[in-house]
Amino acid sequence: MKHGDDKALGRTAVEKGLLAPGELEDCLRSLAACRARGEVASLAQILLKRGLLDARSLAELLREAAGLPPDFPSFQRYEVERKLGSGGMAVVYLARDRALRRPVALKVLRDPIEASDRRRLRFQREALAAARLSHPNLVTVYEAGEEDGRLYLAMEYVNGRPLDRYVADHKLGLEERVALLETIARGVHAAHEGGVIHRDLKPANILVTEAGEPKVVDFGLARLEEGTTALTGTQAKLGTPLYMAPEQIDRKIGALSPRTDVYALGVVLYELLTGVRPHQGESATAVFAKILREPPEPPRRLVPALPRELDAIVLACLETDPRARYRDAGALADDLARHLAGAPVRARPASWQARLWRRAKRNRAVLVWAVAALAVGVAGGGWAVQRAGKGDSAPEPMPEEGRTTSTREREAAIRDLEVARPALDRAIRYRRSRDATHEELVRRVDVAQAPIEEAIRLAPDLAAAHDLLGIAWELKGWPDKAEGCWRAALSIDPSYSPARFRLGRLLVARSYQLTLGTSQEEIDSNRPEAERLSKEAASELEEAMKSSPGLEDEIERAIAAAQLALVRKDGRALEIASSALARFGDGEGAEALHWIAGLAQDPADLRLASLDRAIEIASNFVLARFARASLRNATSDAPGALEDYDALLAIDPRFVPARINRAAILLARGDLDGALADAEAASAVDPAYGWAHVVSGNVRQARGDAKGAIEDYTQAVGDARAAPVALKNRGYVRMVEGDHDEARRDLEEAVRLSPGYVNAWIDLGALSILQGDPRAALADFEQALSLDPQSALAHVHRADARKALGDLEGAFADWQEAIRLDAKCERAWTNRGLARLAAGDLPGGLADLEQALQVGPRTAEASNNRGIARAMMGDLPAAIEGFSEAIGLDPRHAGALYNRGRARLLSGDPPGAIDDLQEALRVAPPGWGLGEQARALLDQARKK
């Protein structure tokens, strides 16, 4: 069988109600696994092997899925034209009554009848009972007969659509759906009054004509209410699992009665109101277990906009104990009519005591504490608990609650949300496409956002509306607004799990982003906030997972569990993510599991592989892009990191951490314009975010714009998390500019705010050196090394202090240690080289300075130092080359201009020397230490 045939077969089986969607998905996963192992397999084989279909049903499905003409039965009176559908017991054909010349629906039982006289008798009795029924909303049974060993029913042919399709195609509003079910319940009540129980009510067995008239069809499983056990007992468990009442599964619960059909109508109403069924599972066995043991989630938890009266009506239908339900479909129809008329309904929400008692009766493990809890509240709630067990009458009336929103406004708001949801879904699907753009995404989200905002205007107490608005803002790149919407939803309804799950997920993302900064100082400063967000995320996810609303999808629950393990740091995140991936494969949602796996494992190549897979599945998954960019940058793959940041920012240009991190990479690569553009864009999104101003200041400092850098750092000081770094950087710029007093104030404030800030202590020491106090400097460097003995930079600076104090041996020891700790520490090579030159070790000094050029960036200072070394060795042409290189890198480097002027004068080039020395004096900062020597050399050059 071809893959397309497998899909057609599965689709047909589900449409016919012979297979649950979960069963089909499980079989298809097994089929994929077989084929991955090289086995020859088909869906048909798996269905047979698992006993989900018998050979006859499978043969018919295969013919139908393949479009082959069926083998129609023939009857004297009826001419069969085509097959309408089939079930486990019978096949329904469109036929023509030759005598009366009218179309009929002909239901033919599958199995020959000769082996069972008892079955013939039961069929005839129940067919006759159905034929006596007369109601505009019940299909009319014309006759029952037998021909060539085949039992058949000839019924009214209804040219209509199944209930669920009709509702979807006509986009019926809430009240229209409720009114439709009231009409259906009236028809079912007529059957009950005629002594017939349907036993298989479901949307497929309720056809709606184009005129909007519903007809209950398929009484093939119906039974006489007064039928004998001998005739009915063997068929007690017939029905469709998702719509079966508990007593159809376990006869110990009660006998089949009109209340059995009330339960099925409750399932249909639940589905009409929420879009899902109250109990779902991957197999009939799993569904049966849930029906028997798990109370359904209240519809209002899935759709909080639903009126409380409807919530109570549905739950009254779905009571496990038949005695607690409406006595028949007529009582249900009456309560629905009351709701539609705006009158108080008889259904009322069960008290917390009653709900607890029911759960306890299903689960012996909670019985003891349930009894204790009930005992505490017996004075106020004992009567309600007793009422829950009686149930011969319908639920008691519930007084109307005060509303903040009128019924008309609420209905209008719900209609707006029904318009918005599919538009929002389309926007979400678009974002997953590889060619998605931010502009088009925003346009699509706006289509959905307008009706959502109108719904909130009409009914501000609808939690679902705030939840959807949060999704819209998140898609557009406004996480702060999304967070506000989800918190608003939870303030309206704290039990609304969808918003709680999304809030928890957002907090996980925010916490994670704070762990990937542009520097260790940024990461350290953000750590307390990251930990706070992690704790809050864990709390929200735990609460969301306590109940199923919003987390019906199993992969979504797995993602929540993996995220919870991730923020708890309990070591189970990788296990949970891997297990879920093994179970669900790489379908929609798997990208989040791969992202979590990427964060939770080592080494880097395994993390990278998981992140690669996440991006293959969803190329616009920004968290995976962000994680991979950070990992690539950490492993010296700056081009790869930039590629990820580019893709991320194309779909989400408001992603501030990505902007800042890309700016830092561009700064390191010398793209100052690009770095500044990113930093300023980040500041435009969040003007109060200090780290964006820190990066802007770093770029301006690299440009030589000291004033602009100081302004940026001053803005950053307003953000407490960025303040220590901003103060340290501002102090450094002021130190370089000669404003030593202000520099000291900044640096001392930086270490006051962050006593463990190593680089701030280093800069304080450097400032003390400049101010002529090497002993104070030595104390600052000692403090830095006590905080981080592995700091190569601290060793380099302590060497400077020791050298200034005459301790050359100690200085050389520090330079050596710095090089050991970091062989690429350009400053250690440079300073040791200069010290060797001063000590007369010209080859050693030159070697160190050459090494500095190899390991460090080609800076003006490094080239100037190499020029000095060459000049000391008497190689003036090479010295001039080094000084020229320095000036090319920094035209305002006064020291390089002075040195080249001196070398040119020694080489016999007074005009060149004059130009260099004049320029050096022009660009030199106030108080330049070489000023007097430069003027003396300039006079000397002019005389020559």
Secondary structure, DSSP 8 states (H G I E B T S, - for coil): --HHHHHHHHHHHHHTTSS-HHHHHHHHHHHHHHHHTT----HHHHHHHTTSS-HHHHHHHHHHHHT--------SSEEEEEEEEE-SSEEEEEEEETTTTEEEEEEEESS-STT-HHHHHHHHHHHHHHHH---TTB--EEEEEEETTEEEEEEE---EEEHHHHHHHHT--HHHHHHHHHHHHHHHHHHHHTTEE-S---GGGEEEETTS-EEE--GGG-EETT--HHHHGGGTT-S-GGG--HHHH-TTS----HHHHHHHHHHHHHHHHHSS-SS--SSHHHHHHHHHH-----HHHH-TTS-HHHHHHHHHHT-SSGGGS-SSHHHHHHHHHHHHHT---S-----HHHHHHHHHHH-GGGHHHHHHHHHHTHHHHHHHHHHHHH-SS----------SS-HHHHHHHHHHHHHHHHHHHHHHHHHHSTT--HHHHHHHHHHHHHHHHHHHHH-TT-HHHHHHHHHHHHHTT-HHHHHHHHHHHHHH-TT-HHHHHHHHHHHHHHHHHTTS-SSHHHHHHHHHHHHHHHHHHHHHHHHHTTS-TT--SHHHHHHHHHHHHHHHT-S-HHHHHHHHHHHH-SSTTHHHHHHHHHHH--SHHHHHHHHHHHHHH-TT-HHHHHHHHHHHHHTT-HHHHHHHHHHHHHH-TT-HHHHHHHHHHHHHTT-HHHHHHHHHHHHHH-TT-HHHHHHHHHHHHHTT-HHHHHHHHHHHTTSTTTHHHHHHHHHHHHHHTT-HHHHHHHHHHHHHH-TT-HHHHHHHHHHHHHTT-HHHHHHHHHHHHHH-TT-HHHHHHHHHHHHHTT-HHHHHHHHHHHHHH-TT-HHHHHHHHHHHHHTT-HHHHHHHHHHHHHHS---HHHHHHHHHHHHHTT-HHHHHHHHHHHHHH-TT-HHHHHHHHHHHHHTT-HHHHHHHHHHHHHH--TT-TTHHHHHHHHHHHHH-
